[in-house]
């Protein structure tokens, strides 16, 4: 045998069987019954610009796959004799495409990003890819256990996460499913929230931030995949309402429970910024802007902000005018001051008038005293505690009254100044002005005012 004949025989032996083309009649039948109807369905689902191609062959890498079709001609002949190619490979692709283009967002994304749909017909191992605008799908079309197929929902999932579309709320392109989640959140959660907000803060604008915080802003639990986070939040669980929006409304309702709070929200709360994609909870009130964001899943990958914290932040951060002094005070200060005046100062004035007569004036000061070696660290919290307890009267003002009753030095007193924000207690008398102050919270951060201190200031004359 010559060398030339030996080489030719080697080629015949090593050429894989699946490389043999199918008979022309088989190809013509598949073209008529499967390929052309498929192309028409793709154009109906996606529009005329999307090209549809069915490759009546094995994929280029078929020989590396465990379930590669060994005899393409026989495989396609079997397909032509049945409806399995359309039923098990082409129709699932069409159904997936229809699911993607079910709304205008999907149609726009397909128009902008899908160029061609390619389906391989002679397949063992099913696969799907979407690259550079080309969707490639390969499904085993027979139920013989000799391969795997690609269902319609996987076609849909591949495209809704592969296609990108402009997103006006974030200012850049995002995956179609990401955009759908934002649209759903806007319609079903943000719009109702805005309507409910009007009852408490009718002039407040709402800004919703859908981009994740940076690592610097959210150092421990920054959300790495905002698209899937928002899809889970908006399309499946509606957790944003439960963990952020409802709690914010509860806090606003609590703040608006009195006239001062209502006025503050109406005039001072300019903007509410809602952070939707958060790991570490965020809360601030600055320059009339409330910013709030909570991690909205109980997965241990972040923290949330309770309603009570939002309420306290608003009371501490919203600045309002004191009707008595005209100075700007945090809302919480003003409310606490009003409660302190009613609960402690007004009764004290009556007691002083009974001892010294109506000519002696009593004034409460809510700024720190001139000298205090142990000043109050958190004035808002302290004033609220003073307003809600009886310590300020029992362990302070009543001690002053007792000293005035017991000592002749009371005749020198023309006016009394009561300092409320006090760490170290004190009592002084100068030019007829009795200045007193004492710590009124049992926190170990100051000292109560005692009768003996006031007596000493009066000169201890009985």
GULUMPA-279901 format. One record per residue (C-alpha): residue number from 1; chain; x, y, z; residue in one letter. Coordinates in steps of 0.1 Angstrom, whole numbers. Layout:
REM residues N
NUM|A|X|Y|Z|a;
...
***
This chain:
REM residues 462
1|A|0|0|0|x;
2|A|14|34|-10|x;
3|A|21|62|15|x;
4|A|-6|83|-1|x;
5|A|-33|56|4|x;
6|A|-22|51|40|x;
7|A|-27|88|48|x;
8|A|-61|88|31|x;
9|A|-72|59|52|x;
10|A|-60|76|84|x;
11|A|-82|106|76|x;
12|A|-112|84|70|x;
13|A|-107|66|103|x;
14|A|-101|97|125|x;
15|A|-128|120|111|x;
16|A|-156|120|137|x;
17|A|-190|107|126|x;
18|A|-208|139|138|x;
19|A|-190|159|111|x;
20|A|-211|142|84|x;
21|A|-237|166|70|x;
22|A|-274|155|71|x;
23|A|-291|147|38|x;
24|A|-304|178|19|x;
25|A|-340|166|22|x;
26|A|-337|166|60|x;
27|A|-323|201|60|x;
28|A|-351|213|37|x;
29|A|-377|198|59|x;
30|A|-363|213|91|x;
31|A|-359|247|73|x;
32|A|-396|247|63|x;
33|A|-411|233|95|x;
34|A|-389|246|122|x;
35|A|-364|273|112|x;
36|A|-386|297|92|x;
37|A|-415|296|118|x;
38|A|-389|302|146|x;
39|A|-375|333|128|x;
40|A|-410|347|124|x;
41|A|-418|341|161|x;
42|A|-385|358|171|x;
43|A|-393|389|150|x;
44|A|-428|390|164|x;
45|A|-415|389|200|x;
46|A|-384|411|195|x;
47|A|-390|433|165|x;
48|A|-376|432|129|x;
49|A|-340|442|138|x;
50|A|-333|409|157|x;
51|A|-318|382|136|x;
52|A|-328|346|142|x;
53|A|-304|318|132|x;
54|A|-308|280|137|x;
55|A|-276|261|131|x;
56|A|-285|226|119|x;
57|A|-252|214|132|x;
58|A|-234|206|164|x;
59|A|-217|234|184|x;
60|A|-180|241|176|x;
61|A|-169|225|209|x;
62|A|-192|196|207|x;
63|A|-165|170|208|x;
64|A|-153|182|242|x;
65|A|-187|177|258|x;
66|A|-198|145|276|x;
67|A|-230|142|256|x;
68|A|-218|152|222|x;
69|A|-240|141|193|x;
70|A|-221|114|175|x;
71|A|-241|112|143|x;
72|A|-255|146|134|x;
73|A|-271|133|102|x;
74|A|-291|107|121|x;
75|A|-299|131|149|x;
76|A|-313|157|125|x;
77|A|-332|131|105|x;
78|A|-349|120|137|x;
79|A|-356|157|145|x;
80|A|-371|163|111|x;
81|A|-395|133|116|x;
82|A|-409|149|148|x;
83|A|-417|182|163|x;
84|A|-391|179|190|x;
85|A|-368|207|177|x;
86|A|-395|233|178|x;
87|A|-412|219|209|x;
88|A|-381|214|231|x;
89|A|-356|239|218|x;
90|A|-371|267|197|x;
91|A|-404|273|215|x;
92|A|-387|277|249|x;
93|A|-365|304|234|x;
94|A|-395|322|220|x;
95|A|-413|320|253|x;
96|A|-383|333|271|x;
97|A|-381|362|247|x;
98|A|-418|370|251|x;
99|A|-413|371|289|x;
100|A|-385|396|284|x;
101|A|-405|418|261|x;
102|A|-437|417|282|x;
103|A|-434|454|290|x;
104|A|-420|485|274|x;
105|A|-388|484|294|x;
106|A|-381|449|281|x;
107|A|-389|459|245|x;
108|A|-366|489|248|x;
109|A|-338|468|263|x;
110|A|-341|442|235|x;
111|A|-342|469|208|x;
112|A|-310|484|222|x;
113|A|-290|453|231|x;
114|A|-302|421|214|x;
115|A|-287|417|179|x;
116|A|-291|380|171|x;
117|A|-306|348|185|x;
118|A|-286|316|176|x;
119|A|-299|281|184|x;
120|A|-279|250|178|x;
121|A|-300|220|169|x;
122|A|-277|190|172|x;
123|A|-269|192|209|x;
124|A|-262|168|238|x;
125|A|-252|192|266|x;
126|A|-274|222|267|x;
127|A|-259|256|273|x;
128|A|-268|293|270|x;
129|A|-247|324|267|x;
130|A|-253|361|260|x;
131|A|-223|380|247|x;
132|A|-219|411|226|x;
133|A|-256|412|218|x;
134|A|-258|376|207|x;
135|A|-279|351|226|x;
136|A|-267|316|219|x;
137|A|-289|287|231|x;
138|A|-283|249|227|x;
139|A|-308|223|240|x;
140|A|-310|186|237|x;
141|A|-343|181|220|x;
142|A|-351|144|229|x;
143|A|-362|131|262|x;
144|A|-338|102|261|x;
145|A|-315|111|290|x;
146|A|-287|117|266|x;
147|A|-284|155|272|x;
148|A|-298|186|289|x;
149|A|-321|213|277|x;
150|A|-325|250|284|x;
151|A|-360|260|297|x;
152|A|-378|293|289|x;
153|A|-372|307|323|x;
154|A|-334|304|320|x;
155|A|-336|322|286|x;
156|A|-355|350|303|x;
157|A|-331|351|333|x;
158|A|-301|353|310|x;
159|A|-315|382|291|x;
160|A|-330|403|320|x;
161|A|-296|402|337|x;
162|A|-276|405|305|x;
163|A|-294|433|287|x;
164|A|-287|468|300|x;
165|A|-309|499|299|x;
166|A|-307|535|309|x;
167|A|-318|542|345|x;
168|A|-327|578|352|x;
169|A|-328|574|390|x;
170|A|-291|564|391|x;
171|A|-279|582|360|x;
172|A|-263|552|343|x;
173|A|-271|519|326|x;
174|A|-282|489|346|x;
175|A|-294|454|339|x;
176|A|-330|452|327|x;
177|A|-341|433|359|x;
178|A|-324|460|380|x;
179|A|-344|487|363|x;
180|A|-376|468|367|x;
181|A|-370|465|404|x;
182|A|-365|502|407|x;
183|A|-396|510|387|x;
184|A|-416|485|409|x;
185|A|-403|501|441|x;
186|A|-411|536|428|x;
187|A|-447|526|419|x;
188|A|-456|503|447|x;
189|A|-436|517|476|x;
190|A|-422|552|471|x;
191|A|-454|567|456|x;
192|A|-477|556|485|x;
193|A|-450|567|509|x;
194|A|-449|602|495|x;
195|A|-487|605|498|x;
196|A|-486|594|534|x;
197|A|-457|618|541|x;
198|A|-479|647|532|x;
199|A|-499|643|564|x;
200|A|-469|651|585|x;
201|A|-445|671|563|x;
202|A|-464|685|533|x;
203|A|-435|706|520|x;
204|A|-408|680|523|x;
205|A|-393|666|491|x;
206|A|-383|630|488|x;
207|A|-351|618|472|x;
208|A|-345|581|468|x;
209|A|-310|568|463|x;
210|A|-307|535|445|x;
211|A|-269|533|441|x;
212|A|-251|516|470|x;
213|A|-230|536|494|x;
214|A|-193|535|489|x;
215|A|-170|515|511|x;
216|A|-161|547|529|x;
217|A|-197|555|537|x;
218|A|-206|519|545|x;
219|A|-173|504|557|x;
220|A|-185|471|571|x;
221|A|-213|458|550|x;
222|A|-214|477|518|x;
223|A|-238|461|493|x;
224|A|-217|446|464|x;
225|A|-245|436|441|x;
226|A|-272|464|441|x;
227|A|-291|448|412|x;
228|A|-299|415|430|x;
229|A|-304|434|463|x;
230|A|-331|456|448|x;
231|A|-347|428|429|x;
232|A|-350|409|461|x;
233|A|-363|440|479|x;
234|A|-388|452|453|x;
235|A|-399|423|432|x;
236|A|-401|396|458|x;
237|A|-403|408|494|x;
238|A|-412|445|495|x;
239|A|-389|449|525|x;
240|A|-381|486|519|x;
241|A|-416|495|531|x;
242|A|-414|472|562|x;
243|A|-379|481|574|x;
244|A|-375|518|563|x;
245|A|-405|536|550|x;
246|A|-431|525|576|x;
247|A|-406|531|605|x;
248|A|-399|566|591|x;
249|A|-436|574|589|x;
250|A|-440|561|625|x;
251|A|-412|585|636|x;
252|A|-427|614|618|x;
253|A|-461|607|633|x;
254|A|-446|607|668|x;
255|A|-428|640|662|x;
256|A|-460|655|648|x;
257|A|-480|645|679|x;
258|A|-477|681|694|x;
259|A|-480|715|679|x;
260|A|-442|723|681|x;
261|A|-434|691|663|x;
262|A|-460|697|635|x;
263|A|-446|732|630|x;
264|A|-411|720|629|x;
265|A|-418|693|603|x;
266|A|-439|717|582|x;
267|A|-413|745|581|x;
268|A|-379|729|588|x;
269|A|-378|694|572|x;
270|A|-368|704|537|x;
271|A|-359|670|523|x;
272|A|-360|633|531|x;
273|A|-334|611|515|x;
274|A|-342|574|515|x;
275|A|-312|551|510|x;
276|A|-324|518|495|x;
277|A|-292|498|492|x;
278|A|-275|497|526|x;
279|A|-255|474|547|x;
280|A|-247|495|578|x;
281|A|-277|515|589|x;
282|A|-274|553|582|x;
283|A|-292|581|600|x;
284|A|-286|618|601|x;
285|A|-304|651|603|x;
286|A|-285|681|590|x;
287|A|-296|715|576|x;
288|A|-332|704|573|x;
289|A|-324|671|555|x;
290|A|-333|637|571|x;
291|A|-312|609|556|x;
292|A|-322|573|566|x;
293|A|-312|539|553|x;
294|A|-315|504|568|x;
295|A|-303|470|558|x;
296|A|-337|455|550|x;
297|A|-330|417|552|x;
298|A|-324|397|583|x;
299|A|-293|380|569|x;
300|A|-268|393|594|x;
301|A|-251|414|567|x;
302|A|-261|448|580|x;
303|A|-280|468|605|x;
304|A|-313|486|605|x;
305|A|-326|519|621|x;
306|A|-355|517|645|x;
307|A|-384|542|645|x;
308|A|-373|555|679|x;
309|A|-339|564|666|x;
310|A|-354|583|637|x;
311|A|-377|602|660|x;
312|A|-349|612|683|x;
313|A|-327|623|654|x;
314|A|-355|646|642|x;
315|A|-360|660|676|x;
316|A|-323|667|680|x;
317|A|-316|678|644|x;
318|A|-346|701|635|x;
319|A|-339|737|646|x;
320|A|-369|758|658|x;
321|A|-373|792|673|x;
322|A|-379|795|710|x;
323|A|-410|817|714|x;
324|A|-396|831|747|x;
325|A|-361|840|737|x;
326|A|-363|839|700|x;
327|A|-331|818|697|x;
328|A|-328|788|676|x;
329|A|-330|755|695|x;
330|A|-332|719|685|x;
331|A|-369|708|686|x;
332|A|-361|683|713|x;
333|A|-347|711|735|x;
334|A|-377|732|730|x;
335|A|-401|704|738|x;
336|A|-382|694|769|x;
337|A|-379|730|780|x;
338|A|-417|734|777|x;
339|A|-423|702|798|x;
340|A|-397|713|824|x;
341|A|-413|748|826|x;
342|A|-447|732|832|x;
343|A|-436|703|855|x;
344|A|-408|719|875|x;
345|A|-404|757|871|x;
346|A|-441|768|874|x;
347|A|-446|750|907|x;
348|A|-413|763|919|x;
349|A|-423|799|912|x;
350|A|-455|794|932|x;
351|A|-435|781|962|x;
352|A|-410|810|959|x;
353|A|-438|835|958|x;
354|A|-452|820|990|x;
355|A|-419|824|1008|x;
356|A|-404|856|994|x;
357|A|-435|873|979|x;
358|A|-445|879|943|x;
359|A|-419|906|936|x;
360|A|-391|880|934|x;
361|A|-386|868|899|x;
362|A|-376|833|889|x;
363|A|-359|825|856|x;
364|A|-348|792|842|x;
365|A|-317|791|819|x;
366|A|-311|762|795|x;
367|A|-276|771|786|x;
368|A|-247|757|806|x;
369|A|-237|778|837|x;
370|A|-206|800|834|x;
371|A|-184|776|854|x;
372|A|-190|738|854|x;
373|A|-161|714|857|x;
374|A|-184|685|847|x;
375|A|-206|698|819|x;
376|A|-235|678|805|x;
377|A|-223|658|775|x;
378|A|-256|652|757|x;
379|A|-280|681|764|x;
380|A|-309|668|744|x;
381|A|-309|634|762|x;
382|A|-304|651|796|x;
383|A|-332|676|791|x;
384|A|-356|649|781|x;
385|A|-347|629|812|x;
386|A|-352|660|834|x;
387|A|-385|667|819|x;
388|A|-397|631|824|x;
389|A|-386|626|860|x;
390|A|-392|642|895|x;
391|A|-355|645|905|x;
392|A|-351|680|893|x;
393|A|-378|692|918|x;
394|A|-371|668|947|x;
395|A|-333|669|946|x;
396|A|-329|705|935|x;
397|A|-357|730|936|x;
398|A|-373|717|968|x;
399|A|-339|720|984|x;
400|A|-338|757|974|x;
401|A|-373|763|989|x;
402|A|-363|746|1021|x;
403|A|-332|768|1025|x;
404|A|-352|799|1018|x;
405|A|-377|790|1044|x;
406|A|-351|782|1070|x;
407|A|-326|811|1067|x;
408|A|-329|848|1072|x;
409|A|-305|853|1043|x;
410|A|-336|850|1020|x;
411|A|-343|887|1026|x;
412|A|-313|895|1003|x;
413|A|-328|876|974|x;
414|A|-344|898|947|x;
415|A|-344|872|919|x;
416|A|-335|836|914|x;
417|A|-318|820|883|x;
418|A|-321|783|879|x;
419|A|-296|766|856|x;
420|A|-310|734|842|x;
421|A|-280|720|822|x;
422|A|-257|713|852|x;
423|A|-231|687|861|x;
424|A|-216|700|893|x;
425|A|-241|715|917|x;
426|A|-237|750|930|x;
427|A|-254|779|947|x;
428|A|-242|816|947|x;
429|A|-257|849|958|x;
430|A|-244|881|942|x;
431|A|-261|915|941|x;
432|A|-294|900|952|x;
433|A|-294|873|925|x;
434|A|-294|837|938|x;
435|A|-280|814|911|x;
436|A|-285|777|916|x;
437|A|-281|745|897|x;
438|A|-278|708|903|x;
439|A|-275|676|883|x;
440|A|-309|659|882|x;
441|A|-302|625|866|x;
442|A|-289|595|885|x;
443|A|-261|587|860|x;
444|A|-230|593|882|x;
445|A|-221|623|860|x;
446|A|-228|651|885|x;
447|A|-240|660|919|x;
448|A|-275|669|933|x;
449|A|-281|704|948|x;
450|A|-285|702|986|x;
451|A|-301|726|1011|x;
452|A|-268|731|1028|x;
453|A|-252|746|996|x;
454|A|-281|771|993|x;
455|A|-279|779|1030|x;
456|A|-242|786|1026|x;
457|A|-248|810|997|x;
458|A|-275|828|1018|x;
459|A|-250|833|1047|x;
460|A|-266|806|1068|x;
461|A|-284|831|1089|x;
462|A|-314|815|1106|x;
***
